[in-house]
Each structure stands twice: as structure tokens, then as C-alpha cells.
Amino acid sequence: MAQLLASGGPTPSAPASGRPAAQSSAGLLDLPVPILQLILASSGRGGAEAACACSALRDAFQTALACPDLVALFLLKRFGPATALFHVYNTAQLRQRLLGEVRGGPGQDAATDCLIRKLLRLGASPRVQERFMLAAAAGAGDTQVVRTLLRAGVNAGASGGRALVAASAAGHVAAMEVLLRAGVSARAENGMPLRAACREGRVAAAQLLLRYRADPRAAASDALAEAARGGHLALVLELLAAGADPRVGGSRALAEAEAAGHGCVVLALQAAGAQSEAKSGPALRKATKGSPDRRPFGGSCPAGHAVTDSKRYDSREHGIVTSWRPDVVTSGSGAAAVRL
């Protein structure tokens, strides 16, 4: 097989007269590189198999995968128009070759969007795997791809919930905004987008969802428990200010914070009315350690968060400043106060 590909066909035998055989036609490897790449890409599976025959063909094929036009052609020939788009995100090696040194950000988004558009122009269907495609694009932060898929007819109402969960978990606010403006509900998937954002500590994503009327009380205020378990104090304050109930489920959020040792979160939840045995647990003792009069908001907190005698909490990571008073906890992002 390798010899046939290299020579372009079987070698003719010498004529009986003994005269020298006529010069055979140029082999496949003698073709200009762009033409060779076009042949390999347009051969679909055959091109991929031929690339295994020798290093020269392999190099030509791998170089072709860096060209969006040739990748689109290969995907259509290899997988057909029904599932070609699916393999843009499902085939890791292909995506790696396409993106090259580009990883994340606008460059990745633009390169992927270019390929998606070419596939759509060549007749690829976005409808067969639309839920996977939209979720994969949103989870990768490919905002342009999300827009392209929606314009191509992907149903935001039917497919956008899972995509919003993926974008929220990864903190891709731009992709989230595109989905929300397209009509995807912030309460989709039984409130999973907000819970995913809180689980991963995505403050900006949670704030955006709350602005679009995400329900902090959904699934027994599970988002609050997720934020408390992770020790995300800024998120806990946002959720409390938005109406999350710290007492639901036997003050489950407080129990989660106590079990994980997040003293500052324990204090904030108790200030908001949560009650459980965690009031005298090790997290609270750690939070109040070093305070001479053991006041509820004295001492230090883990993970670099401090609640000092100045009654002021400064989160450099999230850019949120929270003021503490004996009777009130307020969120510096503009949310309402949570009173004792």
C-alpha cells in the first residue's frame, strides 16, 4: 500500500524488446504539497489511512488539519453532514491541530467559529447534536460559536439549559449573556446554572444569573449549600442578600461550612439566622481564635480572608468589599443587607 501511494500506481514491467521502459508518471509524493493535502482531506477515511503509510503523507495530513477549509472538507467526507459538526469538539486530536498554539480566549473562539461557519456553508447540519454542540461551545467559552449556532437554527429553549450550566460552571460570562439574551431561562435545569456557578466559586456568573431572576431558593437553597461547602464567602453573601434561606434543610448550608472548616462562612450564615450545632463547632472556634473578648466577628478566617476589629472584609480576589456590623452584614456589590 505504501509503495503504491508513493509511486502513484504499479510499476510497468520492461517490454519484451528490451528497450528501456517509458518514464512512469509522477508519484503522489511528487505532487505540490497543497494539492497533496487537498487529496488527503477530500478522501475522508481513506486520507486518514493513507497518512499511516509513510511519514511524508503523515506530515502532509497533519499540516492539512491546521487549515479550516481542509478540516471542514475532511470532516464532511469522513463523518457526513449529519455529524460533522459534532466532531469539532468531540475529536481532541483534530481540535488540537486546528488550534495549534492557541489555547483559550478570542483566538480559540475565532478559529473554532471559522471552522463551524465553513462546515455550515458546506451543508453540515447543526440540529442532530445541537444540545451537545451548544453546551460544548458554551463550556469552552467560545462565544462566537454560540452565536453562530443559534443563528443557524439551534433551539435555545430546548438546548440552552445544559449550555448555560456548562458556561456557568466555567465562569464564561460572555457566553452566558448570549444564551440568556437568546431566551434561555436562568432557572433552567431546575436551577442548575446557579448551583454550578456557586459550586465552582464563579461570583460574576452567579451575579449575572441573579440579575436574570435565577431563584436562590430553588432545590432547597442548594446553591447556598454549594457556596458554603466551597468556602465562597462572597457568593454566600450574594445569595443571602438575594433571598436564599440559610435555615432550610436544618441549616444545611451552615452544616456544610462547619464540616469544611470555613469559619467566615459559618459566621455569616449564623448572622443571617442559620442555627445548628455548628454554633460551637471547630470552624467557629477557629474563626474566633485570637479574639480577646470572643466577639462573634473577631479573629481570623481561613483562606486568607480576615474579619478584623475594623468590621470590614476585603475580598481582593473578587473585588467585593463587605462591611460588618454587630447587627448587619452587607454586600459591597450593591445587594441588600442581611440583618441579625
C-alpha positions in Angstrom: 0.0 0.0 0.0 2.8 2.4 0.9 4.7 1.6 -2.3 1.5 2.2 -4.3 0.9 5.5 -2.7 4.4 6.6 -3.2 4.6 5.7 -6.8 1.1 6.5 -7.9 0.5 3.0 -9.3 2.1 -0.3 -10.2 5.5 -0.1 -11.9 5.2 -1.3 -15.5 7.4 -4.2 -16.5 10.1 -3.8 -19.1 8.9 -4.5 -22.6 9.9 -7.8 -24.3 12.0 -5.9 -26.9 14.5 -5.0 -24.3 14.0 -1.3 -24.9 14.0 1.0 -21.8 10.6 1.4 -20.2 8.9 4.7 -20.6 9.3 7.0 -17.6 6.3 6.4 -15.2 4.0 9.2 -14.2 4.8 11.3 -11.1 4.0 9.6 -7.8 1.7 11.0 -5.2 4.5 12.4 -3.1 5.8 14.3 -6.1 2.7 16.5 -6.2 2.8 20.0 -4.8 2.0 20.0 -1.1 -1.2 22.0 -1.3 -2.6 19.5 -3.9 -1.5 16.5 -1.8 -3.2 18.0 1.2 -6.4 18.5 -0.7 -6.4 14.9 -2.0 -5.9 13.6 1.6 -8.6 15.8 3.1 -11.1 15.1 0.4 -10.5 11.3 0.7 -12.0 11.3 4.2 -11.2 8.0 5.9 -9.0 6.9 3.1 -6.9 10.0 3.6 -6.5 9.3 7.3 -5.5 5.7 6.5 -3.1 6.8 3.8 -1.4 9.1 6.3 -0.4 6.0 8.2 1.5 4.6 5.2 4.6 6.8 5.5 6.0 9.8 7.4 5.7 12.2 4.4 2.0 11.5 4.0 1.5 11.8 7.7 3.2 15.1 7.8 1.1 16.4 4.9 -2.1 15.2 6.5 -1.3 16.7 9.9 -0.4 20.0 8.3 -3.7 20.0 6.5 -5.5 19.7 9.8 -4.3 23.3 10.6 -6.3 24.7 7.7 -10.0 25.3 8.4 -11.0 24.8 4.8 -9.3 21.4 4.6 -10.6 20.3 8.0 -14.1 21.1 7.0 -13.7 19.1 3.9 -12.2 16.2 5.7 -15.0 16.2 8.4 -17.7 16.2 5.8 -16.1 13.3 3.8 -15.2 11.3 6.9 -18.4 11.7 9.0 -21.0 13.1 6.7 -23.1 16.3 7.1 -25.2 14.9 10.0 -22.4 14.5 12.5 -19.5 16.6 11.1 -20.1 19.5 13.5 -20.2 17.1 16.4 -16.6 16.1 15.8 -15.3 19.6 16.0 -15.5 19.4 19.8 -15.6 15.6 20.2 -12.2 14.8 18.4 -9.5 16.1 20.7 -6.6 15.5 18.2 -8.4 17.3 15.5 -9.1 20.3 17.7 -5.6 20.4 18.9 -4.2 20.5 15.4 -6.7 23.2 14.4 -5.9 25.5 17.3 -2.2 25.0 17.2 -0.6 27.1 19.9 -3.9 29.0 20.6 -5.4 28.0 23.9 -8.5 29.8 25.2 -9.6 33.4 24.7 -10.6 35.1 21.5 -8.1 33.2 19.3 -9.6 29.9 20.2 -13.1 31.2 19.7 -12.3 32.7 16.3 -10.5 29.7 15.0 -13.3 27.3 16.0 -16.0 29.7 14.7 -14.3 29.9 11.4 -14.4 26.1 11.0 -18.1 25.9 12.2 -19.1 28.5 9.6 -17.3 26.7 6.8 -19.0 23.4 7.8 -22.4 25.1 7.8 -21.8 26.6 4.3 -20.8 23.2 3.0 -24.1 21.7 4.3 -23.4 20.3 7.8 -26.4 20.1 10.0 -26.4 21.7 13.4 -29.6 20.0 14.5 -28.6 16.4 15.1 -26.3 17.0 18.1 -27.4 20.6 19.0 -27.5 20.1 22.7 -24.0 18.7 22.8 -22.7 21.4 20.4 -24.2 24.3 22.3 -23.0 23.0 25.6 -19.5 22.2 24.4 -19.2 25.7 22.8 -20.5 27.5 25.9 -18.4 25.4 28.3 -15.3 26.2 26.2 -16.1 29.9 26.3 -16.5 30.1 22.5 -19.0 33.0 22.5 -18.8 33.5 18.7 -19.6 29.8 18.1 -22.6 30.0 20.4 -23.9 33.0 18.4 -23.3 31.1 15.1 -25.1 28.0 16.3 -28.1 30.0 17.5 -28.3 31.8 14.1 -28.0 28.5 12.3 -31.2 27.4 14.0 -30.2 25.7 17.2 -33.2 25.9 19.6 -32.1 27.9 22.5 -35.2 27.0 24.6 -34.7 23.3 24.1 -30.9 23.1 24.1 -29.8 26.1 26.1 -30.3 24.9 29.6 -27.4 22.5 29.6 -25.2 25.0 27.8 -25.9 27.6 30.4 -24.9 25.1 33.1 -21.6 24.5 31.3 -20.9 28.2 30.9 -21.8 29.0 34.5 -19.5 26.3 35.9 -16.6 27.6 33.8 -17.4 31.2 34.5 -17.8 32.2 30.9 -20.0 35.3 31.5 -20.0 36.4 27.8 -21.3 33.1 26.6 -23.9 33.1 29.4 -25.1 36.5 28.4 -25.6 35.4 24.8 -27.7 32.4 26.0 -29.7 34.5 28.4 -30.5 37.1 25.8 -31.5 34.4 23.4 -34.2 33.3 25.8 -32.6 30.6 27.9 -34.0 30.9 31.4 -31.7 31.5 34.3 -33.8 28.9 36.2 -33.3 26.2 33.6 -32.5 22.6 34.6 -34.1 23.2 38.0 -31.7 26.0 38.9 -28.6 24.1 38.0 -26.8 27.1 36.4 -26.7 29.0 39.7 -25.7 25.9 41.7 -22.9 25.2 39.2 -21.6 28.7 39.5 -21.7 28.6 43.3 -20.0 25.2 43.4 -17.1 26.5 41.3 -16.9 29.9 43.1 -17.9 31.9 40.0 -19.0 35.2 41.5 -19.6 37.1 38.3 -21.5 34.2 36.8 -23.8 34.0 39.9 -24.4 37.7 39.9 -25.4 37.6 36.2 -27.8 34.7 36.8 -29.4 36.5 39.8 -29.9 39.6 37.6 -31.8 37.4 35.2 -34.0 36.2 38.0 -32.3 32.9 39.0 -34.0 31.6 42.1 -31.6 31.3 45.1 -34.2 29.3 46.9 -34.5 26.6 44.2 -33.9 23.0 45.3 -34.0 24.0 49.0 -31.4 26.7 48.6 -28.9 24.2 47.3 -26.8 27.0 45.7 -26.2 28.4 49.2 -25.1 25.0 50.4 -22.7 24.7 47.4 -21.2 28.1 48.1 -20.9 27.3 51.8 -19.2 24.0 51.2 -16.6 25.6 49.0 -16.0 28.5 51.4 -17.0 31.1 48.9 -17.9 33.9 51.3 -18.7 36.5 48.6 -21.1 34.1 47.0 -22.8 33.3 50.3 -23.4 37.0 50.9 -24.8 37.5 47.4 -27.2 34.6 47.8 -28.3 35.6 51.3 -29.0 39.1 50.0 -31.0 37.7 47.1 -33.2 35.7 49.4 -31.6 32.4 50.0 -32.9 30.8 53.2 -30.0 29.8 55.5 -32.4 27.8 57.8 -33.8 25.4 55.1 -32.9 21.8 55.5 -32.0 22.1 59.1 -29.5 24.9 58.3 -27.8 22.6 55.8 -25.5 25.4 54.4 -24.2 26.0 57.9 -23.5 22.3 58.4 -21.6 22.2 55.1 -19.5 25.2 56.1 -18.8 23.8 59.5 -17.8 20.4 58.1 -15.4 22.0 55.7 -13.9 24.4 58.3 -14.9 27.7 56.7 -15.2 29.9 59.7 -16.1 33.1 58.0 -19.0 31.4 56.2 -20.2 29.9 59.4 -20.3 33.4 61.0 -22.1 34.9 58.0 -24.7 32.2 58.0 -25.3 32.5 61.7 -25.7 36.2 61.3 -28.4 35.5 58.8 -30.3 33.2 61.1 -29.0 29.7 60.5 -29.0 27.6 63.6 -27.4 24.3 64.3 -24.8 22.5 66.5 -22.2 24.2 64.3 -22.5 27.3 66.6 -19.9 25.7 68.9 -18.1 23.6 66.2 -14.4 23.7 65.3 -14.9 26.1 62.4 -16.4 28.7 64.6 -13.7 28.2 67.3 -11.0 28.6 64.6 -12.7 31.8 63.3 -12.8 33.4 66.7 -9.4 32.2 67.8 -7.2 35.0 68.9 -10.0 37.5 69.7 -9.7 38.5 73.4 -13.4 39.0 74.0 -14.6 36.2 71.7 -16.9 38.6 69.9 -18.9 37.0 67.0 -16.9 38.9 64.4 -13.5 39.0 65.8 -10.5 36.9 64.8 -9.3 35.4 61.6 -10.7 33.3 58.8 -9.1 30.6 56.6 -8.0 31.0 53.0 -6.6 34.5 53.6 -9.9 36.1 54.4 -9.8 38.3 57.5 -12.6 39.8 59.7 -10.9 42.2 62.0 -11.9 44.7 64.6 -12.5 47.3 61.9 -15.6 45.3 60.9 -14.5 45.2 57.3 -13.9 42.3 54.9 -12.0 42.9 51.8 -12.0 40.2 49.1 -9.2 41.1 46.7 -9.9 38.0 44.6 -13.5 39.1 43.6 -13.2 42.9 44.1 -16.1 42.8 46.6 -15.9 44.8 49.8 -18.2 43.7 52.6 -18.8 45.7 55.8 -19.5 44.0 59.1 -21.5 45.5 62.0 -22.9 43.7 65.0 -26.4 43.8 63.6 -26.0 43.7 59.9 -24.0 42.1 57.1 -23.9 43.9 53.8 -22.6 43.0 50.4 -20.4 45.6 48.7 -21.8 44.6 45.3 -25.0 46.6 46.0 -27.1 43.7 47.4 -29.5 44.3 50.2 -28.3 43.9 53.9 -28.8 40.7 55.8 -29.8 41.6 59.4 -29.4 39.6 62.6 
